[in-house]
Amino acid sequence: MSQFHSKGARTIVGVIGGIASGKSLVTQLLQKRGATVVNADSVAHEVLDDPKVIDEICAVFGGDVLRTHTVGNGVPPQIDRKKIAALVFGETEIHQGRRESLEAIVQPRIRERLQFLIQDWKAKNTCGILALDIPLLFERKWDQVCDEIWFVDTPRAHRETYAAARGWTAEQLKAREAAQLGIEEKKSRSTCLIINNGSLDDLERQVDAAFHRARFGKRAANGEGRGDVAGRA
């Protein structure tokens, strides 16, 4: 067991931010410090691989949303997430209607799985940190299960660079952002700000400080209750 799991509070932290802001990196750093991470995108991928879900999506959007190499080659069919994204992300009423149709299929299943993972963690842990990486945290009301909400604040130019590394254009980034709550509102409703505009070492120092404050409360501020963990990245 990690030395971070000594004594302290049981805390659920929601990690949010703009698209391509580095939320997953922050949750990885939390995991490195002993936190448990629940990633909604990973859960969504599991749901999209469910044969029943694939059948329902194809019934609504047609077989063109399947990955080409899985059609007629004896390979289990898979949803092409880029094709689906192109259909549902945008600012028009058509995009919104498609998005609502997709969400009606996948969201109940994603919610059920996330609820299970959160309750399972609670049942097995009397202390520690559970980090929720859920892009639509406020929109889906997951903030209601959180003790703290950390906003990863990253300059737009940086986010565009990170998005480009994923193969997204600036227009695609804008379309995805249009489907979410505004960045300033997310920031105003958060309890902790993580500034991601410098080095990895700087980000680690911020995550380390926020982790220990959430984990050990006021003791972290003056170095108490941290043992030989104090000062480590």
Backbone torsions as a table, in degrees:
resi	resn	phi	psi	omega
1	MET	NA	140.8	-178.6
2	SER	-61.6	144.5	177.9
3	GLN	-64.7	-18.4	177.5
4	PHE	-67.8	-22.6	-179.8
5	HIS	-88.8	61.8	176.7
6	SER	-94.9	-101.4	176.0
7	LYS	-126.2	154.5	-176.7
8	GLY	151.5	-166.7	-173.4
9	ALA	-86.8	162.1	169.1
10	ARG	-100.2	118.2	-170.7
11	THR	-132.4	134.3	173.9
12	ILE	-104.7	122.0	-177.3
13	VAL	-113.6	124.1	172.3
14	GLY	-91.1	125.9	-179.5
15	VAL	-106.2	116.2	-176.5
16	ILE	-129.2	178.3	178.8
17	GLY	161.7	-178.2	174.7
18	GLY	-68.7	165.8	177.5
19	ILE	-63.5	136.8	-179.5
20	ALA	61.9	37.8	-179.1
21	SER	-95.0	-10.0	-178.0
22	GLY	103.1	20.3	-179.7
23	LYS	-60.3	-42.6	-179.0
24	SER	-64.5	-35.7	177.2
25	LEU	-64.3	-42.7	178.5
26	VAL	-62.2	-42.7	179.4
27	THR	-68.0	-32.1	175.2
28	GLN	-64.2	-39.8	177.8
29	LEU	-66.5	-36.3	175.5
30	LEU	-65.7	-41.4	178.9
31	GLN	-62.1	-38.5	177.5
32	LYS	-59.3	-30.6	-179.3
33	ARG	-90.9	6.7	174.8
34	GLY	106.9	-1.0	179.6
35	ALA	-75.1	155.0	170.5
36	THR	-94.0	137.4	-177.1
37	VAL	-116.7	132.4	171.2
38	VAL	-115.1	119.0	-175.8
39	ASN	-109.9	116.3	-176.4
40	ALA	-65.3	-33.4	179.2
41	ASP	-64.9	-39.4	177.6
42	SER	-64.1	-41.4	177.7
43	VAL	-63.8	-42.0	179.3
44	ALA	-61.5	-38.1	178.0
45	HIS	-63.9	-40.6	177.5
46	GLU	-61.6	-42.9	-179.6
47	VAL	-64.0	-42.8	-178.4
48	LEU	-67.8	-17.5	177.5
49	ASP	-88.7	-5.7	178.9
50	ASP	-69.8	123.7	-178.8
51	PRO	-54.9	-36.2	178.9
52	LYS	-65.6	-40.1	178.9
53	VAL	-66.8	-42.2	178.8
54	ILE	-59.5	-43.0	179.1
55	ASP	-62.2	-42.2	-179.1
56	GLU	-66.5	-40.8	179.5
57	ILE	-65.4	-43.6	179.3
58	CYS	-64.7	-32.8	178.3
59	ALA	-65.1	-29.2	-179.0
60	VAL	-91.5	-45.0	-171.7
61	PHE	-104.4	-9.8	-179.1
62	GLY	90.9	164.2	-177.2
63	GLY	-70.9	-9.9	-179.7
64	ASP	-67.0	-13.6	-179.6
65	VAL	-85.0	0.0	177.8
66	LEU	-83.7	152.4	173.5
67	ARG	-63.8	131.9	-174.0
68	THR	-57.2	-41.6	-174.6
69	HIS	-71.9	-10.0	179.6
70	THR	-96.1	-0.9	-176.5
71	VAL	-95.6	115.9	175.2
72	GLY	73.0	14.8	-179.5
73	ASN	-114.0	14.2	-179.9
74	GLY	75.2	6.9	178.5
75	VAL	-95.5	137.4	177.5
76	PRO	-53.8	132.1	-177.9
77	PRO	-61.7	145.0	178.5
78	GLN	-132.8	144.7	175.9
79	ILE	-74.8	133.4	174.0
80	ASP	-85.0	105.6	-172.8
81	ARG	-66.0	-30.1	177.8
82	LYS	-67.7	-38.8	179.1
83	LYS	-66.4	-42.8	177.9
84	ILE	-63.2	-43.7	-179.4
85	ALA	-59.6	-41.2	179.8
86	ALA	-63.1	-29.8	-179.1
87	LEU	-79.4	-34.1	-169.3
88	VAL	-106.0	-20.0	-178.4
89	PHE	-96.1	121.4	-179.1
90	GLY	166.8	174.5	-174.1
91	GLU	-100.9	-2.1	-177.4
92	THR	-83.4	163.4	177.1
93	GLU	-64.6	-31.5	177.6
94	ILE	-63.6	-46.3	177.5
95	HIS	-60.2	-44.5	-178.8
96	GLN	-62.3	-42.5	179.0
97	GLY	-62.5	-42.3	177.4
98	ARG	-64.6	-40.8	-179.5
99	ARG	-62.9	-42.1	178.9
100	GLU	-64.4	-36.9	177.9
101	SER	-65.2	-42.7	178.8
102	LEU	-65.8	-44.3	-178.4
103	GLU	-63.8	-32.6	178.6
104	ALA	-63.5	-27.6	179.2
105	ILE	-83.6	-48.0	-169.5
106	VAL	-94.7	-32.6	-172.4
107	GLN	-62.0	-42.5	177.9
108	PRO	-58.5	-37.0	-179.8
109	ARG	-72.3	-40.1	177.3
110	ILE	-63.7	-45.1	179.7
111	ARG	-60.0	-43.8	-180.0
112	GLU	-60.5	-43.6	-179.9
113	ARG	-67.2	-43.5	178.4
114	LEU	-62.4	-42.4	178.3
115	GLN	-60.0	-42.0	178.8
116	PHE	-61.8	-46.8	-177.6
117	LEU	-62.6	-40.2	179.6
118	ILE	-67.5	-46.5	-179.1
119	GLN	-65.9	-36.9	178.9
120	ASP	-64.4	-41.2	177.7
121	TRP	-63.9	-43.6	179.2
122	LYS	-60.6	-40.3	-177.8
123	ALA	-67.3	-27.4	-175.0
124	LYS	-101.4	-5.9	-175.0
125	ASN	-133.6	130.5	174.2
126	THR	-101.3	-7.4	175.9
127	CYS	-153.0	172.4	-179.5
128	GLY	109.3	-175.9	-176.9
129	ILE	-125.0	133.5	170.6
130	LEU	-109.7	120.7	179.4
131	ALA	-101.2	125.3	178.8
132	LEU	-103.3	115.3	175.3
133	ASP	-101.2	86.9	-176.0
134	ILE	-125.0	107.4	-175.4
135	PRO	-53.7	-42.7	-178.9
136	LEU	-99.5	50.5	-174.4
137	LEU	-59.1	-49.9	-179.8
138	PHE	-72.9	-43.3	-176.4
139	GLU	-60.9	-35.1	-178.5
140	ARG	-95.3	6.1	176.8
141	LYS	69.4	18.1	178.1
142	TRP	-71.7	-16.1	176.2
143	ASP	-60.3	-23.1	-178.0
144	GLN	-69.3	-18.4	178.4
145	VAL	-98.5	-2.1	-175.8
146	CYS	-92.8	143.9	172.1
147	ASP	-87.7	-31.7	178.3
148	GLU	-140.0	154.5	175.2
149	ILE	-130.6	120.1	-179.1
150	TRP	-102.6	128.5	178.0
151	PHE	-103.1	122.8	177.4
152	VAL	-89.1	107.2	-173.1
153	ASP	-95.9	108.9	-175.1
154	THR	-126.4	131.0	179.5
155	PRO	-55.6	146.5	-177.3
156	ARG	-59.5	-38.5	-180.0
157	ALA	-59.7	-39.7	177.5
158	HIS	-64.8	-43.3	-177.9
159	ARG	-65.2	-37.2	177.3
160	GLU	-64.1	-36.8	177.7
161	THR	-66.2	-45.0	179.0
162	TYR	-63.9	-40.4	179.6
163	ALA	-64.8	-39.2	178.9
164	ALA	-62.7	-34.1	178.2
165	ALA	-65.9	-23.1	176.2
166	ARG	-87.4	-3.2	-179.0
167	GLY	91.7	14.3	179.8
168	TRP	-96.6	144.3	172.4
169	THR	-86.3	168.4	176.9
170	ALA	-61.5	-34.6	179.0
171	GLU	-67.4	-38.6	178.4
172	GLN	-68.0	-37.3	176.2
173	LEU	-62.2	-44.6	179.1
174	LYS	-61.9	-41.2	-179.6
175	ALA	-63.7	-40.2	178.9
176	ARG	-68.8	-38.7	179.1
177	GLU	-64.4	-32.6	-179.4
178	ALA	-63.3	-21.5	-178.9
179	ALA	-89.2	2.2	-177.5
180	GLN	-122.2	166.2	174.4
181	LEU	-61.5	147.8	-179.4
182	GLY	-62.0	147.5	-176.6
183	ILE	-60.0	-43.5	-177.6
184	GLU	-64.6	-36.0	177.8
185	GLU	-68.7	-41.6	176.4
186	LYS	-57.8	-45.8	-178.2
187	LYS	-62.5	-42.5	-177.0
188	SER	-67.9	-23.7	-178.3
189	ARG	-96.2	5.0	-179.3
190	SER	-93.9	160.7	-178.0
191	THR	-105.1	-11.4	-177.6
192	CYS	-148.3	139.2	-178.7
193	LEU	-112.8	124.3	174.9
194	ILE	-110.1	114.5	-176.6
195	ILE	-87.6	115.7	-178.4
196	ASN	-111.4	75.8	178.4
197	ASN	-139.4	17.5	-179.0
198	GLY	-131.8	-142.6	-177.6
199	SER	-82.4	166.2	175.2
200	LEU	-63.1	-38.1	178.4
201	ASP	-60.0	-41.6	179.2
202	ASP	-64.5	-42.2	178.3
203	LEU	-63.5	-42.3	179.5
204	GLU	-62.3	-39.7	179.0
205	ARG	-62.2	-42.0	179.3
206	GLN	-65.9	-44.0	179.5
207	VAL	-64.6	-40.7	179.7
208	ASP	-59.9	-46.4	-179.5
209	ALA	-64.4	-44.5	-179.5
210	ALA	-67.0	-37.6	178.7
211	PHE	-60.3	-49.5	-176.7
212	HIS	-70.6	-32.2	174.9
213	ARG	-65.0	-44.1	179.6
214	ALA	-69.0	-35.0	-175.9
215	ARG	-79.2	-40.2	-173.2
216	PHE	-122.4	3.4	177.0
217	GLY	66.6	-142.0	-174.6
218	LYS	-62.6	-24.4	-179.3
219	ARG	-60.7	-31.1	-178.6
220	ALA	-66.8	-30.5	-175.5
221	ALA	-64.6	-33.4	-179.7
222	ASN	-110.8	14.6	173.5
223	GLY	85.7	1.0	-179.3
224	GLU	-78.0	153.3	173.1
225	GLY	73.9	10.9	-175.1
226	ARG	-110.8	-7.3	179.0
227	GLY	55.9	-137.5	-178.8
228	ASP	-85.3	10.0	178.5
229	VAL	-77.4	-25.1	-175.0
230	ALA	-53.7	131.1	176.0
231	GLY	84.4	-4.9	179.7
232	ARG	-83.9	150.5	177.0
233	ALA	-81.5	NA	NA
